[in-house]
Amino acid sequence: MDALDSRFLREFLAVAQEGSIRRAAERLNVVPSAISRKISEAEARLGVTLFERSSKGVTVTAAGELLREHALHLQDEQTFLLDQIGRYRSGRMQTVRIALGEGFTVDLMENGLAELGRLQPDLRFSIDHAGTEELQRRVIEGVADIGIAYNPVVTEATRSLAVGRQPLCAVVPADSPLAGRQRVALAEVLTHPVAMLDTRHAVRHLVGQVAAERGLALRVQVETASIALLLRYVSAGMGVTFLPRFSASSQADRGDLSVVELDEPALHRVSSHLMVRARRRLPKSVELVASFLSDRMVAFRA
C-alpha cells in the first residue's frame, strides 16, 4: 500500500479534477512525467487501470473512482483534524471555501457574511462563482466546502443542509406593462426581447423546458453568464429576463426594475440548496458557516 502515499494521492486527485496530467502538473508545480510515472507504477502494483487515456485527456475508471473516494475521505479527515487542532492555536485563521451562483452574491454578503465576519473574526472565506453543474462538481471533488446552487440535480454525492423554495420570476423594466402585475403567463413575457443566463445555469434549462412544453419559442437576444449584465439589460429597458426574486430584490427596491411571478406551476417548484459533500465529517468552521447561512440568507426562507 506504500504506492498510495499522501503525496501520490494529492497528485492523483489533481489529475482526476483537472482531467489532464499536464494541467495537474502545472497546478502542483511538478513535472508531468513524474506524475505519469507514479500513476503507471500504482496501476501496476494494484493490478488495475485508474485512468482511461485519450487525446482529450484522462477520465477516472471505476477502480479510479474508488481510489478518488478514498483520497477525498482522507483529505476531509485531515481538514477536520486540522480544524480541531486550530482551536487550540493562538492567532488561528480558518478558511471556508464557498462556491455559488452569482445570483446569491448580494444575499450572501448582506445577510450572511457581513454579520458572521463580525461575530467570527478568525474565519476567512474563499468565494468563487460558478454555474450550477460546475459548483456542484467542486463540492463533490472537495474543491469547495459549501456549494450554494439554484435548482441543482440532486445526487447521492451531495447533501443539502438547507433548501428554500424560490420560484423563478420574470424580471421586467420598471415602466413595462407587465410591471405591477401579480402574475404573468410565460407566453406574455416571451413576446418581449429576452436576455438569459447561458446553458451552464439551471435557469436556462428551466425556462427552456417549460417553453417547449407550452409550444413557445424561446428566442434569446442576449446570452451571458453574468447576472449583473442581465439586470443592467432590464433596467436599461432593453427587455426581460428570468431570475429568482432574491437575485433582483435590491434593484426592485430601488425602482430600477420590477419582479413579477410567473403563472407556471413548474417554475414555482424550484429551490435554492446549500450543499456539502455527502458522508463528509464537517469541520466545526464549515458547520458553523453552513448553519449561519442557512438561517440568515433570504434564499433559504420560504
N, C-alpha and C positions, 0 to 999 in steps of 0.2 A: 504493500500500500504506500511505500515511500514515493511511488510515482505521482501520488495525489497530495504533494505538499502544498502549503498555503500559497506559495508564490505561483506554482503551476495553476492552482485553482483560480487565482486572481486573473492570470493571463487567459485561462480557458473562458472565464465569464466575460472578459473584454471581447474576445473573438465571437462568442455567442451573441453578445449585444450588438456588436458592430456589423456582424455578417461578413467580416473580412479580416484576414490575418494582418494585412498591411495597415488598415485603419486602426486595429487594436494595438499594433506595434507603435504607431505614431502617438496614440493616446498615452501609452505607457512609457514612451521614450526608450524602447528597446529595439533590437534588430529583428526584423520579421523572420529571418531564417532560424533564429534561436527559438521563437515561439513555435514555428512549424516543426522543428526537430523535436521539441518536447511533446507536442501533440502526437506525432508519429510514434515516439517511444512509449507514451502512455497507452496508445491504441494497441501496440504490440504486446505490452505487458498484460493488459486487460483482456486482450483477445477479441476486441470489438471495434467497430468504427464509430468514432464520436462525431465526425462531421462529414457531410457529403460535399465534395468539392465540385465546382463548376467554374466556367469563365466569368460568371457574375459574382462569385464569392463563395462563401460556405454557409451551410444550414445545418442545424443540430439534428442528429439522428435520434431514434427512440432511446437508444442507450445513452447518447449525449444528453438527452433531456433529463434522465435520472441523475446524471452527474451534475447538471446545471442546478437541479433542485437541491442536491446535497451541498453544493458550493454556496447557494443563496442562503440555505439554512445556517451554515457555519458563519457566513457574513452577518446574518441577522443576529445570531447569538453573540458574536464578538461586539457588535454595536450595542446590544443590550448590556453586556458586561461593562463596556467602557462607560456607558451612560450611568450605570450603578456606581462604578468606581469614582466617576467625576463628581458625584455628590459630596465626596469627602476631600476634594481638592480645592484649595483656595484659588480664587480668580478663574474658576472654571467657566468655559463657554461651550454650550452645546448647540449644534446646528441641526435644524429640522428642514428637510428638503421637501418642497411643495411644488407639484406640477398641476396646473389648472388651465381651463379655458379662459380666454381673455375677458369674456363677459362677466366673470366673477371678480375681476380685479378690484373694482371700487368697493364692492361688498366686503371683500377680504380685508382691504386696508382700513376702511372706515369703521366697520362693525366688528372686525376681528383683531388684526394685528396692532392697531393703534392702542387699544386698551391692554392687550396682552403684553405688548412691549414694555408698558409702564409697570405692569404687575410682576413680570418676569424678566428683569433686565439682563439676566445671564443667558437668555435664549438668543440665538441667531437664526436667520432664515435664508435659505437659498430658494428662490422662486423663479420658475420657468413657465412660459406659456406653451401650449401645445394643442393640437387637435384632439378630438375625443379618443380615437384609437391609439394615438401616439402617447398620450399621457397615461392611458391605461397600461400600455406596454411598459412604460417607465416604472410604474408601480410593481407590475408583475416581475420585472427583471431586477428590482432592487435599486434602480437608479433614483427613484423618488420614494420618500417615506409616506407621503399623503398625496392622493390624487383627488381633484375636485372637478367633476365632469357633469355635462348635461346629457341625460338620457343615454348612458353608455350601455353596451351589450353586457348583460350580467353573465359572469363566468365563475367557475369554481376556483379560479386563480386569485380572485379578489374578494374582499369582504367589505360591505358597505356599513360604516358606523353611523351614518346619518343619511336619511332620504327625505327630500322635501318636494311635495307636489308643486310644480311650477309650470303652468300651461304656457304654450307657445303663443305669442301675441303678434298682432300686426303693429308695426311702428310707422306712423304716418306723419306728414308735415302738420304743423300746428293749424294752418289755415285750410287743410284738406276737408272736403265734405264728409269724410269718414271720421274726422276728429270729433270727440264728444259723444259718439255712439257707444252704447253699452256693449254691443256685439255686432260683428260684421261677418258676412259669408266670405269664404276664401275666394269664390268666383268674383266678388266685387273688388277685392283687393288686387287681384291679378289683372284687372283692367288698367292698372297704373304701372308705370315703369318700376322695375324691381331690381334691387341690389341684394346679393345674398352671400353668405359665407360659402367657401368652396367645399368640395366633397370630403375633405378631411374632418368636417364637423357634422355632428348629429343633426343640427337644424336643417341642413340642406336635404338630407335623406328623409326627414320627417315631412317637410313640405312637399318634396317631390313625390313621395308615396301617396299622400292624401290627394294631391292634384291628379295623379294618374288614376286613382280610384274614382275620382269625380269626372274624369274625362276632360280635365282642364289643361291647357297648355301653360307650361312654366317657362316663360321667356325671360331670361336674366340679362339685364343690361350691364350690370357691373358685378363681377365676381371677385372676392377678396378673402384674405384670412384675417383682416383687421376689423374688429367691431368699431373702433374709433372712426374708421373710414365710413362704415355703414351709417353711423349716427350723424356724421357730417353730411353725407349724401341726403339723408332725410331732412335734417334741419335746414339745408340749403333749398329745400322744396323740389328736389330733382325727382323724387319718387318714394317708394315704400320699401320696408324690409321686414324681416321676421326675427324676433328675439323674445326670450322670457322677459317678463316685466322688470325684474330687478336689474337687468343689464342696461336699461334705458331710464331708470327711475329718476336719476339726478337731472338729466336733460328734460324729462317730462315735468319735474317740479319747477324748473326754471321757465317753462313755457316754450322751450325750443322746438318741441315736437309733442306728439300725443301717442299714448299706448292704448290699443283697443283689443279687447278679447275677440278671438275668432270663434265663430259658431260651428266648430268642428270637434265632435267628441274625442276623436283620436288625438287631437292636439291638446286636449285637456289632461290626458292620462300620461303625461311625461313628467320626469322628476330630475332633480339635482341629486348627485351622490357624492358623499365624502367617503373615499375608499382607501383601504390599505391592503397590503399583500396578505392573502389568506394563510392561515396557520403560522403566522409570524408572532412571536412573543414581543410585544411592543415595548420599546424603551419608555421610561417614565416621561421623558421630554416629548416624545411623539404622542403618547397617550394624552398628556396634558393639553397639547396644542389641538389635537383632534377633538377632544371633548369641548374645549373652549369655542372652537369654530362652529361645532355642531349646535351649540347653544346660542351663539350670538349672530351668526350670519343670516341675513334675510333669506338667502337661497334655501335654507333648510327649515323655514317656517311654512306652515300650511297656508 
